[in-house]
Amino acid sequence: MSERPGDSLKTRLFAYGFVSSLAGNLVSPFLPVFIFELAGKSFLATSISSQLPAAITAAMSLVWARISDSTGKRKAFIVLSAGTGVVASAALSFASSIEQVVAIQSLGAFTGSAGGSAFSALIAEKFRNGRGEFLGKYNAAGVLGAFLGSLASGPLYSTIGFRNLLRLNAALNVIPLLLVLELREENKDSKPRARDIVRIPRVPRRFWRLYAARLLMTLPGAISGGILGIYFLKYLKGSPELWSLVVSITVLAGLSSVHYGKLADKLSTRQMFTLAGLGWAVLYAGYFLSPNPLVFALFFIVPVWPLFWVSYSKALMDISDETERATFYAFEGVLSTIYGSTIGMAAGYLADVTSPRLLFLASSTAALASTLAVRLLLPEDTGALRTGEP
């Protein structure tokens, strides 16, 4: 008998999201600073150090996704990715140079990239109705875990140091690994063929309009999202404890994803993206104008990202019904990585030769321009993106 969403499966998925986010947010507020210092306090070097692992992740995720789709299996790839994360986090805690950071993250990317698309495909297959509401609740479970992790990260950073935080992260990530191992494996015996692995996935035509809008909407974050923690701690001179508190409040505000998820089932993608774009325009202008950490924090805690991401995930999941899910998600990831890497490296160079503060002004301007462009690009009603109309 197949396992139905709403029973133990849903509970395990919520627990998976909660613990993964808890562990991840113990280190994420200070990981950019750790890399920034090992990179000699260069924004460009910091940006470049993340691009090689990202490129490997993008390329390999497509390969893993093709194998997942051709075999019909999901669990094995999620397990491989989770196990790699445990090992890579522990190894990173011993890195003493930017070269070692790049080497560890690049090696981990080969197998660590196996699970992302398979996990998205698993959720899409298990939850075909009320997806917006489920995504909102799943994200809320992650938000609760991320809140606790972020809240604890500052005091732990000051007392035990970042390297021990990485080791704690590795230990906690064993729990999601065990949760995935409890999932019932798919009863499929198909073997991947070489031609299936290298074949480009079939991409529905309506994806391209949605994805173009996605690129426009994420441009502000691609420009200056990577410097937020560094700017707060190194330029505004905020304390680690205050930064972790700000991040934790911001994460908790992400519980708005429950409401946003229900809203995504009612409003058009165009309307949701418009709200997000206007919100980002205000946020990045606020970052630019902030004279101290407290003012910066007041803008930082506004939950704009969940508004965008729930609506985009909902629209993308609807489109995935028309094609091979894991491969489709991986293909989207490859395109996004190329885009983010290009913008991120250019922004790192500009931060070094001008000022990181100017990136916030550029992001605010980009948010306004992107919002106007998206309103022209996407249809007014929900039907075109939901029913398959070109």
NURO-371469 format. One line per field, with one value per residue (C-alpha): x, y, z; residue in one letter. Coordinates in pm, whole numbers, plus 50000, padded with zeros to 5 digits. Example, Ala and Ser with C-alpha at 12.3 -4.5 7.8 and 13.67 -1.06 7.14 Angstrom:
2
X <- [51230 / 51367]
Y <- [49550 / 49894]
Z <- [50780 / 50714]
rest <- [a / s]
//
This chain:
390
X <- [50000 / 50141 / 50214 / 49970 / 50057 / 49903 / 50023 / 50374 / 50529 / 50422 / 50550 / 50891 / 50916 / 50836 / 51094 / 51347 / 51294 / 51304 / 51631 / 51806 / 51724 / 51828 / 52167 / 52217 / 52138 / 52388 / 52658 / 52498 / 52498 / 52878 / 52993 / 53039 / 53254 / 53462 / 53528 / 53577 / 53857 / 54026 / 54004 / 54205 / 53894 / 53837 / 53475 / 53582 / 53791 / 53505 / 53264 / 53494 / 53558 / 53192 / 53159 / 53359 / 53163 / 52843 / 52934 / 53009 / 52683 / 52488 / 52646 / 52630 / 52277 / 52157 / 52338 / 52199 / 51851 / 51861 / 51956 / 51681 / 51417 / 51531 / 51524 / 51224 / 51410 / 51442 / 51543 / 51891 / 51995 / 51865 / 52059 / 52378 / 52344 / 52269 / 52564 / 52797 / 52680 / 52777 / 53128 / 53188 / 53081 / 53315 / 53603 / 53542 / 53594 / 53964 / 54021 / 54296 / 54305 / 54068 / 54217 / 54119 / 53768 / 53728 / 53870 / 53641 / 53330 / 53411 / 53467 / 53150 / 52955 / 53001 / 52779 / 52620 / 52429 / 52249 / 51957 / 51815 / 51617 / 51525 / 51380 / 51178 / 51053 / 50959 / 50748 / 50586 / 50492 / 50354 / 50157 / 49948 / 49667 / 49691 / 50057 / 50071 / 49938 / 50172 / 50475 / 50379 / 50359 / 50677 / 50856 / 50715 / 50869 / 51200 / 51150 / 51107 / 51427 / 51613 / 51493 / 51634 / 51958 / 52007 / 51923 / 52185 / 52449 / 52570 / 52634 / 52787 / 53003 / 53142 / 53195 / 53298 / 53408 / 53296 / 53494 / 53316 / 52987 / 53069 / 53130 / 52801 / 52631 / 52775 / 52653 / 52299 / 52274 / 52292 / 51928 / 51786 / 51994 / 51827 / 51483 / 51540 / 51658 / 51316 / 51133 / 50991 / 51203 / 51039 / 50964 / 51123 / 51397 / 51479 / 51844 / 51974 / 52089 / 52372 / 52154 / 51897 / 52161 / 52296 / 51961 / 51834 / 51502 / 51179 / 51098 / 50737 / 50709 / 50539 / 50841 / 51049 / 50819 / 50806 / 51181 / 51254 / 51042 / 51235 / 51567 / 51439 / 51300 / 51619 / 51853 / 51854 / 51957 / 52219 / 52376 / 52405 / 52258 / 52599 / 52739 / 52463 / 52630 / 52975 / 52843 / 52656 / 52952 / 53253 / 53123 / 52838 / 53028 / 52735 / 52811 / 52784 / 52512 / 52308 / 52351 / 52231 / 51931 / 51846 / 51876 / 51661 / 51386 / 51402 / 51374 / 51078 / 50908 / 50931 / 50634 / 50442 / 50502 / 50193 / 49981 / 50174 / 50122 / 49745 / 49767 / 49964 / 49669 / 49441 / 49644 / 49828 / 50204 / 50215 / 50043 / 50266 / 50583 / 50470 / 50427 / 50769 / 50941 / 50802 / 50902 / 51259 / 51285 / 51203 / 51430 / 51744 / 51688 / 51667 / 51995 / 52161 / 52031 / 52094 / 52342 / 52382 / 52313 / 51977 / 51824 / 51965 / 51803 / 51459 / 51462 / 51628 / 51348 / 51075 / 50973 / 50980 / 51170 / 50900 / 50641 / 50842 / 50975 / 50645 / 50473 / 50761 / 50788 / 50413 / 50422 / 50731 / 50578 / 50264 / 50478 / 50674 / 50355 / 50420 / 50774 / 51040 / 51044 / 51395 / 51561 / 51341 / 51432 / 51802 / 51785 / 51632 / 51912 / 52184 / 52042 / 52006 / 52363 / 52509 / 52307 / 52384 / 52755 / 52791 / 52610 / 52778 / 53134 / 53061 / 52909 / 53211 / 53441 / 53227 / 53224 / 53605 / 53661 / 53377 / 53188 / 52966 / 52707 / 52652 / 52540 / 52230 / 52135 / 52185 / 51965 / 51683 / 51686 / 51695 / 51397 / 51182 / 51280 / 51226 / 50881 / 50770 / 50919 / 50751 / 50412 / 50457 / 50599 / 50354 / 49981 / 49726 / 49523 / 49633 / 49505 / 49791 / 50050 / 49832 / 49650 / 49927 / 49828 / 50130]
Y <- [50000 / 50336 / 50596 / 50885 / 51247 / 51354 / 51052 / 50980 / 51098 / 51455 / 51445 / 51318 / 51583 / 51858 / 51716 / 51696 / 52062 / 52168 / 51994 / 52077 / 52443 / 52439 / 52295 / 52516 / 52839 / 52768 / 52844 / 53044 / 53386 / 53374 / 53155 / 53455 / 53627 / 53311 / 53290 / 53668 / 53661 / 53357 / 53536 / 53832 / 54052 / 54077 / 54074 / 53956 / 53668 / 53573 / 53569 / 53371 / 53114 / 53018 / 52999 / 52683 / 52471 / 52629 / 52544 / 52182 / 52163 / 52296 / 52056 / 51748 / 51817 / 51781 / 51447 / 51318 / 51439 / 51255 / 50934 / 50992 / 51046 / 50755 / 50514 / 50670 / 50669 / 50964 / 50838 / 50710 / 51046 / 51239 / 51005 / 51052 / 51429 / 51435 / 51211 / 51428 / 51735 / 51580 / 51493 / 51823 / 52036 / 51847 / 51880 / 52252 / 52308 / 52225 / 52453 / 52712 / 52881 / 52990 / 52722 / 52451 / 52593 / 52580 / 52226 / 52090 / 52256 / 52155 / 51790 / 51790 / 51938 / 51625 / 51410 / 51678 / 51794 / 51460 / 51534 / 51877 / 51800 / 51451 / 51600 / 51860 / 51583 / 51366 / 51644 / 51724 / 51358 / 51313 / 51637 / 51708 / 51902 / 52207 / 52249 / 52613 / 52539 / 52241 / 52442 / 52717 / 52476 / 52293 / 52625 / 52722 / 52411 / 52515 / 52867 / 52746 / 52544 / 52829 / 53070 / 52855 / 52797 / 53164 / 53269 / 53033 / 53107 / 53442 / 53332 / 53005 / 53192 / 53408 / 53122 / 52810 / 52967 / 52913 / 52595 / 52418 / 52547 / 52366 / 52044 / 52085 / 52140 / 51812 / 51623 / 51762 / 51685 / 51315 / 51345 / 51445 / 51166 / 50914 / 51057 / 51009 / 50652 / 50579 / 50676 / 50386 / 50322 / 50329 / 49988 / 50053 / 49851 / 50068 / 50122 / 50453 / 50459 / 50682 / 50857 / 50936 / 51095 / 51334 / 51415 / 51770 / 51765 / 51863 / 52211 / 52334 / 52656 / 52845 / 52789 / 53046 / 53336 / 53244 / 53196 / 53528 / 53689 / 53493 / 53626 / 53980 / 53938 / 53784 / 54040 / 54267 / 53977 / 53859 / 54205 / 54258 / 53962 / 53808 / 54105 / 54162 / 53987 / 54121 / 54476 / 54451 / 54308 / 54471 / 54807 / 54898 / 54731 / 54528 / 54256 / 53882 / 53848 / 54130 / 53987 / 53643 / 53804 / 54002 / 53693 / 53489 / 53752 / 53767 / 53390 / 53388 / 53649 / 53388 / 53215 / 53451 / 53180 / 53001 / 53299 / 53354 / 52989 / 53025 / 53355 / 53186 / 52953 / 53256 / 53534 / 53530 / 53492 / 53841 / 53990 / 53803 / 53906 / 54268 / 54275 / 54115 / 54355 / 54664 / 54522 / 54464 / 54814 / 54956 / 54711 / 54777 / 55152 / 55116 / 54925 / 55201 / 55474 / 55293 / 55489 / 55215 / 54844 / 54905 / 55091 / 54829 / 54559 / 54722 / 54683 / 54342 / 54175 / 54252 / 53913 / 53978 / 53667 / 53415 / 53609 / 53562 / 53212 / 53045 / 53191 / 53097 / 52745 / 52699 / 52809 / 52598 / 52291 / 52331 / 52339 / 52032 / 51827 / 51839 / 51701 / 51492 / 51649 / 51599 / 51683 / 51987 / 52120 / 52054 / 52230 / 52532 / 52514 / 52512 / 52823 / 52998 / 52915 / 53055 / 53371 / 53412 / 53342 / 53601 / 53872 / 53779 / 53806 / 54137 / 54269 / 54151 / 54343 / 54658 / 54629 / 54619 / 54912 / 55133 / 55060 / 54771 / 55028 / 55134 / 54782 / 54837 / 55142 / 54938 / 54661 / 54899 / 55047 / 54699 / 54591 / 54879 / 54825 / 54448 / 54492 / 54705 / 54458 / 54159 / 54325 / 54343 / 53992 / 53782 / 53740 / 53922 / 53618 / 53287 / 53068 / 53093 / 52973 / 52708 / 52537 / 52510 / 52784 / 52925]
Z <- [50000 / 49903 / 50168 / 50158 / 50230 / 50559 / 50757 / 50886 / 50560 / 50617 / 50976 / 50862 / 50593 / 50841 / 51084 / 50802 / 50715 / 51081 / 51174 / 50845 / 50889 / 51256 / 51168 / 50865 / 51047 / 51322 / 51064 / 50780 / 50954 / 50989 / 50700 / 50464 / 50726 / 50774 / 50399 / 50370 / 50627 / 50471 / 50133 / 50263 / 50306 / 49932 / 49811 / 49467 / 49605 / 49837 / 49545 / 49318 / 49592 / 49584 / 49206 / 49133 / 49383 / 49253 / 48893 / 48988 / 49179 / 48882 / 48632 / 48854 / 48975 / 48617 / 48583 / 48912 / 48818 / 48487 / 48667 / 48924 / 48657 / 48441 / 48737 / 48908 / 49240 / 49477 / 49822 / 49731 / 49591 / 49892 / 50122 / 49921 / 49938 / 50311 / 50391 / 50185 / 50374 / 50706 / 50587 / 50406 / 50703 / 50935 / 50688 / 50641 / 51013 / 50962 / 50660 / 50710 / 50368 / 50095 / 49869 / 50116 / 50143 / 49766 / 49748 / 50021 / 49884 / 49526 / 49616 / 49823 / 49535 / 49322 / 49541 / 49757 / 49449 / 49415 / 49646 / 49569 / 49256 / 49376 / 49695 / 49500 / 49270 / 49570 / 49720 / 49384 / 49337 / 49686 / 49700 / 49392 / 49558 / 49782 / 49699 / 49796 / 50143 / 50192 / 50076 / 50317 / 50610 / 50511 / 50486 / 50825 / 50982 / 50831 / 50959 / 51317 / 51297 / 51133 / 51404 / 51682 / 51493 / 51416 / 51770 / 51910 / 51646 / 51786 / 52146 / 52024 / 51772 / 52054 / 52297 / 52103 / 51773 / 51416 / 51357 / 51641 / 51503 / 51178 / 51372 / 51557 / 51222 / 51094 / 51401 / 51379 / 51008 / 51091 / 51203 / 50860 / 50711 / 50943 / 50864 / 50492 / 50550 / 50703 / 50384 / 50186 / 49878 / 49537 / 49387 / 49048 / 48885 / 48585 / 48507 / 48368 / 48007 / 47889 / 47634 / 47904 / 48127 / 47863 / 47701 / 47753 / 47940 / 47773 / 47897 / 47869 / 47672 / 47950 / 48174 / 47987 / 48061 / 48430 / 48445 / 48278 / 48550 / 48812 / 48684 / 48700 / 49050 / 49193 / 49036 / 49347 / 49571 / 49324 / 49333 / 49707 / 49894 / 49951 / 50143 / 50400 / 50693 / 50607 / 50580 / 50911 / 51105 / 50938 / 50816 / 51053 / 51342 / 51468 / 51724 / 51647 / 51910 / 51758 / 51408 / 51516 / 51688 / 51375 / 51157 / 51396 / 51398 / 51020 / 51001 / 51240 / 51025 / 50752 / 50917 / 50693 / 50432 / 50568 / 50472 / 50151 / 50055 / 50081 / 49896 / 49616 / 49560 / 49509 / 49343 / 49012 / 48998 / 48850 / 49153 / 49397 / 49214 / 49206 / 49584 / 49632 / 49393 / 49562 / 49900 / 49786 / 49644 / 49988 / 50173 / 49969 / 49979 / 50357 / 50369 / 50167 / 50398 / 50728 / 50947 / 51211 / 51278 / 51448 / 51154 / 50917 / 51129 / 51111 / 50734 / 50739 / 50936 / 50679 / 50522 / 50148 / 50034 / 50148 / 49947 / 49629 / 49689 / 49780 / 49474 / 49243 / 49387 / 49344 / 48980 / 48907 / 49067 / 48856 / 48542 / 48657 / 48616 / 48241 / 48233 / 48411 / 48753 / 48891 / 48561 / 48520 / 48865 / 48800 / 48464 / 48634 / 48892 / 48625 / 48461 / 48797 / 48899 / 48579 / 48625 / 48996 / 48949 / 48676 / 48868 / 49197 / 49062 / 48893 / 49215 / 49416 / 49186 / 49216 / 49597 / 49599 / 49361 / 49491 / 49812 / 49922 / 50028 / 49667 / 49583 / 49795 / 49587 / 49270 / 49413 / 49501 / 49153 / 48998 / 49212 / 49084 / 48722 / 48750 / 48901 / 48607 / 48359 / 48525 / 48506 / 48130 / 48103 / 48304 / 48233 / 48445 / 48552 / 48706 / 48429 / 48180 / 48428 / 48589 / 48308 / 48056 / 47814 / 47626]
rest <- [m / s / e / r / p / g / d / s / l / k / t / r / l / f / a / y / g / f / v / s / s / l / a / g / n / l / v / s / p / f / l / p / v / f / i / f / e / l / a / g / k / s / f / l / a / t / s / i / s / s / q / l / p / a / a / i / t / a / a / m / s / l / v / w / a / r / i / s / d / s / t / g / k / r / k / a / f / i / v / l / s / a / g / t / g / v / v / a / s / a / a / l / s / f / a / s / s / i / e / q / v / v / a / i / q / s / l / g / a / f / t / g / s / a / g / g / s / a / f / s / a / l / i / a / e / k / f / r / n / g / r / g / e / f / l / g / k / y / n / a / a / g / v / l / g / a / f / l / g / s / l / a / s / g / p / l / y / s / t / i / g / f / r / n / l / l / r / l / n / a / a / l / n / v / i / p / l / l / l / v / l / e / l / r / e / e / n / k / d / s / k / p / r / a / r / d / i / v / r / i / p / r / v / p / r / r / f / w / r / l / y / a / a / r / l / l / m / t / l / p / g / a / i / s / g / g / i / l / g / i / y / f / l / k / y / l / k / g / s / p / e / l / w / s / l / v / v / s / i / t / v / l / a / g / l / s / s / v / h / y / g / k / l / a / d / k / l / s / t / r / q / m / f / t / l / a / g / l / g / w / a / v / l / y / a / g / y / f / l / s / p / n / p / l / v / f / a / l / f / f / i / v / p / v / w / p / l / f / w / v / s / y / s / k / a / l / m / d / i / s / d / e / t / e / r / a / t / f / y / a / f / e / g / v / l / s / t / i / y / g / s / t / i / g / m / a / a / g / y / l / a / d / v / t / s / p / r / l / l / f / l / a / s / s / t / a / a / l / a / s / t / l / a / v / r / l / l / l / p / e / d / t / g / a / l / r / t / g / e / p]
//
